[in-house]
Amino acid sequence: MKTAIICVSKHHGNTKKIAKAMAKILKADIFEPKDVKTKKLEEYDFIGLGSGIYAFKHDKEILELACKIPKLKSSFFIFSTSGSGNAKYHKTLKKTLESKGNKVIGEFACPGYDTFAIFKLFGGLNKGRPNKDDLAKAEDFAKKILNKKISPGEI
Ligand SMILES: Cc1cc2nc3c(=O)[nH]c(=O)nc-3n(C[C@H](O)[C@H](O)[C@H](O)COP(=O)(O)O)c2cc1C
């Protein structure tokens, strides 16, 4: 099983930590969107797309890439870190992938250290996140992906 993980992590490197934990289990290649040729994605059984959440959505480069990906045989998964750690922010990316007929088989969301705007004044939200437990959860998620045990929409 071949996996590509495409990730943007520009605030504190939080999402990159999650991407690496998943990549360890899935033996995945990690890319930034700018280095991805959509034709090359045909080689992968699983494709993970993730970033920090910036203004209620995934990063612009991830969303733009998702718009360019044609229908593939690959199964997709989505992940993020954010101040709230809520998967509700995945809607835009999920809809974009599904609008092309692509399958999203799992989603993973986790709190990440956040010093955006007002949070900076108080030393930041979610200090130390993702932590050891979060990374263990990301690994468990990746194991489920590997075993294809995740049903659509499950976090
Ligand atoms: C410009 C900006 C906008 C953000 N918007 C949101 C948001 O809408 N909701 C939220 O929960 N967190 C928001 N955050 C917090 C980040 O999603 C969070 O810190 C995340 O873990 C950053 O991931 P990264 O270090 O991989 O970039 C925002 C952070 C920045 C810098």
The ligand as a Gaussian input file, in Angstrom:
#p B3LYP/6-31G(d) Opt

LIG

0 1
 C       -4.040000      33.175000      10.471000
 C       -4.565000      32.116000      11.425000
 C       -5.919000      31.812000      11.441000
 C       -6.432000      30.836000      12.313000
 N       -7.765000      30.543000      12.289000
 C       -8.259000      29.577000      13.112000
 C       -9.657000      29.254000      13.097000
 O      -10.443000      29.780000      12.309000
 N      -10.100000      28.317000      13.976000
 C       -9.258000      27.685000      14.875000
 O       -9.737000      26.863000      15.657000
 N       -7.922000      27.952000      14.885000
 C       -7.400000      28.883000      14.029000
 N       -6.046000      29.153000      14.032000
 C       -5.143000      28.354000      14.894000
 C       -4.389000      27.275000      14.094000
 O       -5.307000      26.499000      13.327000
 C       -3.616000      26.327000      15.004000
 O       -2.654000      27.057000      15.740000
 C       -2.962000      25.211000      14.202000
 O       -2.522000      24.206000      15.080000
 C       -1.792000      25.698000      13.369000
 O       -1.224000      24.618000      12.682000
 P        0.263000      24.679000      12.082000
 O        1.222000      24.946000      13.211000
 O        0.428000      23.342000      11.460000
 O        0.228000      25.774000      11.059000
 C       -5.526000      30.140000      13.185000
 C       -4.157000      30.455000      13.171000
 C       -3.682000      31.423000      12.303000
 C       -2.192000      31.736000      12.298000

